[in-house]
Amino acid sequence: MKVMIRKDSAGHFTVYVPRKDLEERITHRDNPALWGGVVTLGNGWRLALPDMPDDTRLPITVEARKLEE
């Protein structure tokens, strides 16, 4: 699924899912660099993010895979 990742004004990463009109904060990430790991959203969803360079500019739209909860 396509998701947009950005940083909010407080410096927290958020994910926006356009098809669901859902915006949630990333509450946990397996990889400190964010990319190439699994993140957990505030609503409990787990998403696998693609490998990308650590210095990737935000906001960015990427293809993420939703994992079973």
N, CA, C and O atoms as a CHARMM CRD file, in Angstrom:
* protein
*
  276
    1    1 MET  N      0.83700  -1.17000   0.00000 PROA 1      0.00000
    2    1 MET  CA     0.00000   0.00000   0.00000 PROA 1      0.00000
    3    1 MET  C      0.88200   1.23300   0.00000 PROA 1      0.00000
    4    1 MET  O      1.96300   1.23300   0.58800 PROA 1      0.00000
    5    2 LYS  N      0.42800   2.26200  -0.64700 PROA 2      0.00000
    6    2 LYS  CA     1.16100   3.52800  -0.68500 PROA 2      0.00000
    7    2 LYS  C      0.88400   4.29500   0.60600 PROA 2      0.00000
    8    2 LYS  O     -0.26500   4.44600   1.02000 PROA 2      0.00000
    9    3 VAL  N      1.95400   4.77200   1.22800 PROA 3      0.00000
   10    3 VAL  CA     1.83400   5.58400   2.43100 PROA 3      0.00000
   11    3 VAL  C      2.77000   6.77900   2.32300 PROA 3      0.00000
   12    3 VAL  O      3.79500   6.71800   1.64400 PROA 3      0.00000
   13    4 MET  N      2.41200   7.85700   2.99400 PROA 4      0.00000
   14    4 MET  CA     3.28300   9.02600   3.04900 PROA 4      0.00000
   15    4 MET  C      3.86100   9.11200   4.45500 PROA 4      0.00000
   16    4 MET  O      3.13600   9.03500   5.44700 PROA 4      0.00000
   17    5 ILE  N      5.17300   9.27300   4.52100 PROA 5      0.00000
   18    5 ILE  CA     5.85700   9.39000   5.80200 PROA 5      0.00000
   19    5 ILE  C      6.39800  10.80300   5.91400 PROA 5      0.00000
   20    5 ILE  O      6.98000  11.34200   4.97300 PROA 5      0.00000
   21    6 ARG  N      6.19200  11.39200   7.08700 PROA 6      0.00000
   22    6 ARG  CA     6.68900  12.74100   7.32100 PROA 6      0.00000
   23    6 ARG  C      7.02400  12.89400   8.79400 PROA 6      0.00000
   24    6 ARG  O      6.73500  12.01000   9.60100 PROA 6      0.00000
   25    7 LYS  N      7.63400  14.01500   9.13700 PROA 7      0.00000
   26    7 LYS  CA     7.87900  14.36400  10.53400 PROA 7      0.00000
   27    7 LYS  C      6.93300  15.49100  10.89600 PROA 7      0.00000
   28    7 LYS  O      6.78600  16.45300  10.14200 PROA 7      0.00000
   29    8 ASP  N      6.28400  15.37600  12.05800 PROA 8      0.00000
   30    8 ASP  CA     5.38700  16.45700  12.48100 PROA 8      0.00000
   31    8 ASP  C      6.20100  17.55900  13.16100 PROA 8      0.00000
   32    8 ASP  O      7.42200  17.45700  13.27400 PROA 8      0.00000
   33    9 SER  N      5.52600  18.59600  13.60400 PROA 9      0.00000
   34    9 SER  CA     6.21500  19.75400  14.18400 PROA 9      0.00000
   35    9 SER  C      6.96200  19.41100  15.47200 PROA 9      0.00000
   36    9 SER  O      7.89400  20.11800  15.85600 PROA 9      0.00000
   37   10 ALA  N      6.55400  18.32600  16.14100 PROA 10     0.00000
   38   10 ALA  CA     7.22300  17.90200  17.37200 PROA 10     0.00000
   39   10 ALA  C      8.40600  16.97600  17.08800 PROA 10     0.00000
   40   10 ALA  O      9.11200  16.57400  18.01300 PROA 10     0.00000
   41   11 GLY  N      8.62800  16.63400  15.80900 PROA 11     0.00000
   42   11 GLY  CA     9.74700  15.78600  15.44000 PROA 11     0.00000
   43   11 GLY  C      9.44200  14.30400  15.41700 PROA 11     0.00000
   44   11 GLY  O     10.34900  13.48800  15.25600 PROA 11     0.00000
   45   12 HSD  N      8.17400  13.94000  15.57400 PROA 12     0.00000
   46   12 HSD  CA     7.77600  12.53200  15.52900 PROA 12     0.00000
   47   12 HSD  C      7.43900  12.12800  14.10000 PROA 12     0.00000
   48   12 HSD  O      6.89300  12.92300  13.33600 PROA 12     0.00000
   49   13 PHE  N      7.76800  10.88800  13.74100 PROA 13     0.00000
   50   13 PHE  CA     7.40700  10.37200  12.43500 PROA 13     0.00000
   51   13 PHE  C      5.92300  10.01300  12.41800 PROA 13     0.00000
   52   13 PHE  O      5.40900   9.42400  13.36900 PROA 13     0.00000
   53   14 THR  N      5.24200  10.37000  11.33400 PROA 14     0.00000
   54   14 THR  CA     3.83800   9.99300  11.15700 PROA 14     0.00000
   55   14 THR  C      3.67600   9.33900   9.79400 PROA 14     0.00000
   56   14 THR  O      4.45900   9.57100   8.87300 PROA 14     0.00000
   57   15 VAL  N      2.64500   8.52200   9.69100 PROA 15     0.00000
   58   15 VAL  CA     2.31600   7.83300   8.44800 PROA 15     0.00000
   59   15 VAL  C      0.89900   8.21700   8.06000 PROA 15     0.00000
   60   15 VAL  O     -0.01200   8.18100   8.88700 PROA 15     0.00000
   61   16 TYR  N      0.71900   8.58500   6.79900 PROA 16     0.00000
   62   16 TYR  CA    -0.61300   8.89100   6.27300 PROA 16     0.00000
   63   16 TYR  C     -0.94200   7.85400   5.20300 PROA 16     0.00000
   64   16 TYR  O     -0.17100   7.64600   4.26700 PROA 16     0.00000
   65   17 VAL  N     -2.10400   7.20300   5.35600 PROA 17     0.00000
   66   17 VAL  CA    -2.57000   6.20900   4.38900 PROA 17     0.00000
   67   17 VAL  C     -3.74900   6.83500   3.64000 PROA 17     0.00000
   68   17 VAL  O     -4.85400   6.89800   4.17800 PROA 17     0.00000
   69   18 PRO  N     -3.52700   7.29800   2.40600 PROA 18     0.00000
   70   18 PRO  CA    -4.58200   8.02000   1.68000 PROA 18     0.00000
   71   18 PRO  C     -5.86800   7.21600   1.45500 PROA 18     0.00000
   72   18 PRO  O     -6.96100   7.75900   1.61300 PROA 18     0.00000
   73   19 ARG  N     -5.76000   5.95700   1.09700 PROA 19     0.00000
   74   19 ARG  CA    -6.96600   5.16100   0.79400 PROA 19     0.00000
   75   19 ARG  C     -7.84400   4.96800   2.02300 PROA 19     0.00000
   76   19 ARG  O     -9.05000   4.75800   1.89900 PROA 19     0.00000
   77   20 LYS  N     -7.25400   5.03800   3.18700 PROA 20     0.00000
   78   20 LYS  CA    -8.01100   4.87800   4.44000 PROA 20     0.00000
   79   20 LYS  C     -8.26800   6.22300   5.12000 PROA 20     0.00000
   80   20 LYS  O     -8.96700   6.28000   6.13200 PROA 20     0.00000
   81   21 ASP  N     -7.71000   7.30100   4.57500 PROA 21     0.00000
   82   21 ASP  CA    -7.76000   8.62600   5.19600 PROA 21     0.00000
   83   21 ASP  C     -7.35500   8.52100   6.66800 PROA 21     0.00000
   84   21 ASP  O     -8.05800   8.98500   7.56500 PROA 21     0.00000
   85   22 LEU  N     -6.20300   7.89700   6.88000 PROA 22     0.00000
   86   22 LEU  CA    -5.72100   7.58900   8.21400 PROA 22     0.00000
   87   22 LEU  C     -4.34900   8.20700   8.40600 PROA 22     0.00000
   88   22 LEU  O     -3.46300   8.03300   7.56900 PROA 22     0.00000
   89   23 GLU  N     -4.17000   8.92000   9.49200 PROA 23     0.00000
   90   23 GLU  CA    -2.85200   9.44000   9.85800 PROA 23     0.00000
   91   23 GLU  C     -2.55700   8.99200  11.27300 PROA 23     0.00000
   92   23 GLU  O     -3.32700   9.26200  12.19500 PROA 23     0.00000
   93   24 GLU  N     -1.43500   8.30300  11.44000 PROA 24     0.00000
   94   24 GLU  CA    -1.03700   7.77200  12.74100 PROA 24     0.00000
   95   24 GLU  C      0.43100   8.03900  12.98700 PROA 24     0.00000
   96   24 GLU  O      1.23100   8.12300  12.05500 PROA 24     0.00000
   97   25 ARG  N      0.76800   8.17000  14.24200 PROA 25     0.00000
   98   25 ARG  CA     2.14800   8.35900  14.65600 PROA 25     0.00000
   99   25 ARG  C      2.85400   7.00700  14.71500 PROA 25     0.00000
  100   25 ARG  O      2.24400   6.00100  15.07900 PROA 25     0.00000
  101   26 ILE  N      4.12200   6.98100  14.36100 PROA 26     0.00000
  102   26 ILE  CA     4.92700   5.77300  14.51500 PROA 26     0.00000
  103   26 ILE  C      5.33500   5.69600  15.98000 PROA 26     0.00000
  104   26 ILE  O      6.03000   6.57400  16.49200 PROA 26     0.00000
  105   27 THR  N      4.89400   4.63200  16.64700 PROA 27     0.00000
  106   27 THR  CA     5.17700   4.48400  18.07800 PROA 27     0.00000
  107   27 THR  C      6.39000   3.60800  18.34800 PROA 27     0.00000
  108   27 THR  O      6.99700   3.69700  19.41600 PROA 27     0.00000
  109   28 HSD  N      6.74800   2.75600  17.37800 PROA 28     0.00000
  110   28 HSD  CA     7.91200   1.89500  17.55400 PROA 28     0.00000
  111   28 HSD  C      8.50000   1.56500  16.18600 PROA 28     0.00000
  112   28 HSD  O      7.77000   1.40100  15.20900 PROA 28     0.00000
  113   29 ARG  N      9.79800   1.47300  16.12800 PROA 29     0.00000
  114   29 ARG  CA    10.46000   1.07300  14.88000 PROA 29     0.00000
  115   29 ARG  C     11.59600   0.11900  15.21200 PROA 29     0.00000
  116   29 ARG  O     12.36300   0.33800  16.15000 PROA 29     0.00000
  117   30 ASP  N     11.68700  -0.94000  14.42400 PROA 30     0.00000
  118   30 ASP  CA    12.72700  -1.94700  14.64100 PROA 30     0.00000
  119   30 ASP  C     14.10500  -1.41700  14.27700 PROA 30     0.00000
  120   30 ASP  O     15.10000  -1.77200  14.90900 PROA 30     0.00000
  121   31 ASN  N     14.16300  -0.58100  13.27400 PROA 31     0.00000
  122   31 ASN  CA    15.42700  -0.04300  12.78400 PROA 31     0.00000
  123   31 ASN  C     15.49500   1.44100  13.15300 PROA 31     0.00000
  124   31 ASN  O     14.63000   2.20600  12.72800 PROA 31     0.00000
  125   32 PRO  N     16.49000   1.87200  13.92700 PROA 32     0.00000
  126   32 PRO  CA    16.56800   3.28700  14.31200 PROA 32     0.00000
  127   32 PRO  C     16.60300   4.23600  13.11300 PROA 32     0.00000
  128   32 PRO  O     16.17300   5.38500  13.21500 PROA 32     0.00000
  129   33 ALA  N     17.11800   3.75000  11.97200 PROA 33     0.00000
  130   33 ALA  CA    17.18900   4.59200  10.78400 PROA 33     0.00000
  131   33 ALA  C     15.85700   4.64500  10.03900 PROA 33     0.00000
  132   33 ALA  O     15.74800   5.34900   9.03600 PROA 33     0.00000
  133   34 LEU  N     14.84400   3.91800  10.50500 PROA 34     0.00000
  134   34 LEU  CA    13.48800   3.88400   9.95100 PROA 34     0.00000
  135   34 LEU  C     13.35500   2.98300   8.74000 PROA 34     0.00000
  136   34 LEU  O     12.43900   2.16400   8.68200 PROA 34     0.00000
  137   35 TRP  N     14.24500   3.11500   7.77600 PROA 35     0.00000
  138   35 TRP  CA    14.09100   2.40400   6.49900 PROA 35     0.00000
  139   35 TRP  C     14.55500   0.96400   6.58300 PROA 35     0.00000
  140   35 TRP  O     15.52000   0.64200   7.27600 PROA 35     0.00000
  141   36 GLY  N     13.84100   0.09200   5.85300 PROA 36     0.00000
  142   36 GLY  CA    14.21500  -1.30700   5.76800 PROA 36     0.00000
  143   36 GLY  C     13.82600  -2.12300   6.97600 PROA 36     0.00000
  144   36 GLY  O     14.34200  -3.22300   7.17900 PROA 36     0.00000
  145   37 GLY  N     12.93100  -1.60600   7.77300 PROA 37     0.00000
  146   37 GLY  CA    12.49900  -2.32300   8.96800 PROA 37     0.00000
  147   37 GLY  C     10.99300  -2.28100   9.12000 PROA 37     0.00000
  148   37 GLY  O     10.27300  -1.85000   8.21900 PROA 37     0.00000
  149   38 VAL  N     10.53300  -2.72900  10.26100 PROA 38     0.00000
  150   38 VAL  CA     9.10300  -2.75200  10.57400 PROA 38     0.00000
  151   38 VAL  C      8.81000  -1.63200  11.56800 PROA 38     0.00000
  152   38 VAL  O      9.53900  -1.44400  12.54200 PROA 38     0.00000
  153   39 VAL  N      7.73700  -0.89300  11.30900 PROA 39     0.00000
  154   39 VAL  CA     7.28900   0.15400  12.23500 PROA 39     0.00000
  155   39 VAL  C      5.90500  -0.20700  12.75600 PROA 39     0.00000
  156   39 VAL  O      5.12100  -0.86900  12.07500 PROA 39     0.00000
  157   40 THR  N      5.62200   0.23400  13.96300 PROA 40     0.00000
  158   40 THR  CA     4.30600   0.03600  14.56600 PROA 40     0.00000
  159   40 THR  C      3.64700   1.39700  14.69800 PROA 40     0.00000
  160   40 THR  O      4.25600   2.34800  15.18700 PROA 40     0.00000
  161   41 LEU  N      2.39900   1.48300  14.25900 PROA 41     0.00000
  162   41 LEU  CA     1.65100   2.73600  14.33300 PROA 41     0.00000
  163   41 LEU  C      0.83600   2.79200  15.61800 PROA 41     0.00000
  164   41 LEU  O      0.66400   1.78200  16.30000 PROA 41     0.00000
  165   42 GLY  N      0.34500   3.96500  15.93800 PROA 42     0.00000
  166   42 GLY  CA    -0.44800   4.16600  17.13700 PROA 42     0.00000
  167   42 GLY  C     -1.70100   3.31800  17.19900 PROA 42     0.00000
  168   42 GLY  O     -2.17800   3.00600  18.29000 PROA 42     0.00000
  169   43 ASN  N     -2.24600   2.93600  16.04800 PROA 43     0.00000
  170   43 ASN  CA    -3.46200   2.12000  16.02600 PROA 43     0.00000
  171   43 ASN  C     -3.16300   0.62200  16.05400 PROA 43     0.00000
  172   43 ASN  O     -4.08200  -0.19500  15.99200 PROA 43     0.00000
  173   44 GLY  N     -1.87500   0.25500  16.14600 PROA 44     0.00000
  174   44 GLY  CA    -1.49000  -1.14700  16.22000 PROA 44     0.00000
  175   44 GLY  C     -1.03800  -1.76400  14.90800 PROA 44     0.00000
  176   44 GLY  O     -0.49000  -2.86600  14.90800 PROA 44     0.00000
  177   45 TRP  N     -1.25400  -1.08700  13.79800 PROA 45     0.00000
  178   45 TRP  CA    -0.80800  -1.61900  12.50400 PROA 45     0.00000
  179   45 TRP  C      0.70100  -1.73700  12.50100 PROA 45     0.00000
  180   45 TRP  O      1.40200  -0.91300  13.08900 PROA 45     0.00000
  181   46 ARG  N      1.20000  -2.77400  11.82900 PROA 46     0.00000
  182   46 ARG  CA     2.63200  -2.96100  11.61800 PROA 46     0.00000
  183   46 ARG  C      2.89200  -2.88900  10.12600 PROA 46     0.00000
  184   46 ARG  O      2.24100  -3.57700   9.33900 PROA 46     0.00000
  185   47 LEU  N      3.84900  -2.05300   9.73700 PROA 47     0.00000
  186   47 LEU  CA     4.18200  -1.86700   8.32700 PROA 47     0.00000
  187   47 LEU  C      5.65900  -2.15400   8.09600 PROA 47     0.00000
  188   47 LEU  O      6.51900  -1.72000   8.86200 PROA 47     0.00000
  189   48 ALA  N      5.93700  -2.89600   7.02400 PROA 48     0.00000
  190   48 ALA  CA     7.31600  -3.12400   6.59800 PROA 48     0.00000
  191   48 ALA  C      7.65700  -2.04300   5.58300 PROA 48     0.00000
  192   48 ALA  O      6.99300  -1.91800   4.55500 PROA 48     0.00000
  193   49 LEU  N      8.68900  -1.26600   5.87200 PROA 49     0.00000
  194   49 LEU  CA     9.09800  -0.17100   4.99200 PROA 49     0.00000
  195   49 LEU  C     10.24000  -0.62400   4.08000 PROA 49     0.00000
  196   49 LEU  O     11.00700  -1.51500   4.44500 PROA 49     0.00000
  197   50 PRO  N     10.35700  -0.02200   2.90700 PROA 50     0.00000
  198   50 PRO  CA    11.42000  -0.40300   1.96600 PROA 50     0.00000
  199   50 PRO  C     12.78600   0.09900   2.43600 PROA 50     0.00000
  200   50 PRO  O     12.88700   1.01800   3.24900 PROA 50     0.00000
  201   51 ASP  N     13.83400  -0.53100   1.89800 PROA 51     0.00000
  202   51 ASP  CA    15.19700  -0.05000   2.14400 PROA 51     0.00000
  203   51 ASP  C     15.40400   1.24600   1.37500 PROA 51     0.00000
  204   51 ASP  O     15.13300   1.32400   0.17700 PROA 51     0.00000
  205   52 MET  N     15.88800   2.25500   2.07900 PROA 52     0.00000
  206   52 MET  CA    16.18900   3.54600   1.46200 PROA 52     0.00000
  207   52 MET  C     17.37900   4.13900   2.20000 PROA 52     0.00000
  208   52 MET  O     17.66400   3.72700   3.32400 PROA 52     0.00000
  209   53 PRO  N     18.07700   5.09100   1.60200 PROA 53     0.00000
  210   53 PRO  CA    19.20500   5.73800   2.29400 PROA 53     0.00000
  211   53 PRO  C     18.72800   6.44400   3.56900 PROA 53     0.00000
  212   53 PRO  O     17.61300   6.96400   3.62300 PROA 53     0.00000
  213   54 ASP  N     19.58100   6.45400   4.58300 PROA 54     0.00000
  214   54 ASP  CA    19.23700   7.08900   5.86100 PROA 54     0.00000
  215   54 ASP  C     18.92100   8.57400   5.71800 PROA 54     0.00000
  216   54 ASP  O     18.15500   9.11900   6.51200 PROA 54     0.00000
  217   55 ASP  N     19.49900   9.23400   4.71800 PROA 55     0.00000
  218   55 ASP  CA    19.30200  10.67300   4.56200 PROA 55     0.00000
  219   55 ASP  C     18.16700  11.01600   3.58900 PROA 55     0.00000
  220   55 ASP  O     18.13800  12.11700   3.03800 PROA 55     0.00000
  221   56 THR  N     17.23300  10.08000   3.37400 PROA 56     0.00000
  222   56 THR  CA    16.09000  10.32600   2.49600 PROA 56     0.00000
  223   56 THR  C     15.27600  11.49600   3.02800 PROA 56     0.00000
  224   56 THR  O     14.95000  11.55000   4.21400 PROA 56     0.00000
  225   57 ARG  N     14.95200  12.42400   2.15000 PROA 57     0.00000
  226   57 ARG  CA    14.20600  13.62600   2.55300 PROA 57     0.00000
  227   57 ARG  C     12.72800  13.30600   2.75400 PROA 57     0.00000
  228   57 ARG  O     12.13600  12.52200   2.01200 PROA 57     0.00000
  229   58 LEU  N     12.15800  13.92200   3.76100 PROA 58     0.00000
  230   58 LEU  CA    10.73500  13.76200   4.06800 PROA 58     0.00000
  231   58 LEU  C     10.01600  15.05400   3.76900 PROA 58     0.00000
  232   58 LEU  O     10.64900  16.10800   3.83400 PROA 58     0.00000
  233   59 PRO  N      8.74700  15.04800   3.44800 PROA 59     0.00000
  234   59 PRO  CA     7.86100  13.88600   3.32200 PROA 59     0.00000
  235   59 PRO  C      8.12700  13.11300   2.03100 PROA 59     0.00000
  236   59 PRO  O      8.62200  13.65600   1.04400 PROA 59     0.00000
  237   60 ILE  N      7.77700  11.81300   2.07500 PROA 60     0.00000
  238   60 ILE  CA     7.96600  10.94600   0.92900 PROA 60     0.00000
  239   60 ILE  C      6.85500   9.89800   0.90300 PROA 60     0.00000
  240   60 ILE  O      6.39400   9.43300   1.94500 PROA 60     0.00000
  241   61 THR  N      6.43900   9.54100  -0.30300 PROA 61     0.00000
  242   61 THR  CA     5.45300   8.47200  -0.47300 PROA 61     0.00000
  243   61 THR  C      6.21000   7.21600  -0.88000 PROA 61     0.00000
  244   61 THR  O      7.02300   7.23300  -1.80400 PROA 61     0.00000
  245   62 VAL  N      5.92500   6.11500  -0.16500 PROA 62     0.00000
  246   62 VAL  CA     6.60100   4.83700  -0.41500 PROA 62     0.00000
  247   62 VAL  C      5.57100   3.71800  -0.45600 PROA 62     0.00000
  248   62 VAL  O      4.42800   3.88400  -0.03200 PROA 62     0.00000
  249   63 GLU  N      6.00200   2.58600  -0.97100 PROA 63     0.00000
  250   63 GLU  CA     5.19100   1.37500  -0.96400 PROA 63     0.00000
  251   63 GLU  C      5.54900   0.57900   0.28600 PROA 63     0.00000
  252   63 GLU  O      6.67300   0.09500   0.41500 PROA 63     0.00000
  253   64 ALA  N      4.59600   0.44100   1.20500 PROA 64     0.00000
  254   64 ALA  CA     4.80300  -0.30900   2.43900 PROA 64     0.00000
  255   64 ALA  C      3.91300  -1.55000   2.41600 PROA 64     0.00000
  256   64 ALA  O      2.90100  -1.59200   1.71700 PROA 64     0.00000
  257   65 ARG  N      4.30300  -2.54700   3.18500 PROA 65     0.00000
  258   65 ARG  CA     3.52200  -3.77200   3.25700 PROA 65     0.00000
  259   65 ARG  C      2.95600  -3.90700   4.66700 PROA 65     0.00000
  260   65 ARG  O      3.69900  -3.86800   5.64800 PROA 65     0.00000
  261   66 LYS  N      1.63600  -4.06400   4.76200 PROA 66     0.00000
  262   66 LYS  CA     0.99200  -4.21900   6.05400 PROA 66     0.00000
  263   66 LYS  C      1.16100  -5.66100   6.51700 PROA 66     0.00000
  264   66 LYS  O      0.88000  -6.60400   5.77800 PROA 66     0.00000
  265   67 LEU  N      1.62800  -5.81300   7.75500 PROA 67     0.00000
  266   67 LEU  CA     1.83200  -7.13200   8.33000 PROA 67     0.00000
  267   67 LEU  C      0.63300  -7.49400   9.20600 PROA 67     0.00000
  268   67 LEU  O     -0.10700  -6.62200   9.66100 PROA 67     0.00000
  269   68 GLU  N      0.45800  -8.77000   9.42700 PROA 68     0.00000
  270   68 GLU  CA    -0.62500  -9.21300  10.31200 PROA 68     0.00000
  271   68 GLU  C     -0.42200  -8.64400  11.70900 PROA 68     0.00000
  272   68 GLU  O      0.70400  -8.53000  12.19400 PROA 68     0.00000
  273   69 GLU  N     -1.52000  -8.29500  12.33800 PROA 69     0.00000
  274   69 GLU  CA    -1.44300  -7.69200  13.68300 PROA 69     0.00000
  275   69 GLU  C     -1.28300  -8.73000  14.75800 PROA 69     0.00000
  276   69 GLU  O     -1.20300  -8.39000  15.93800 PROA 69     0.00000
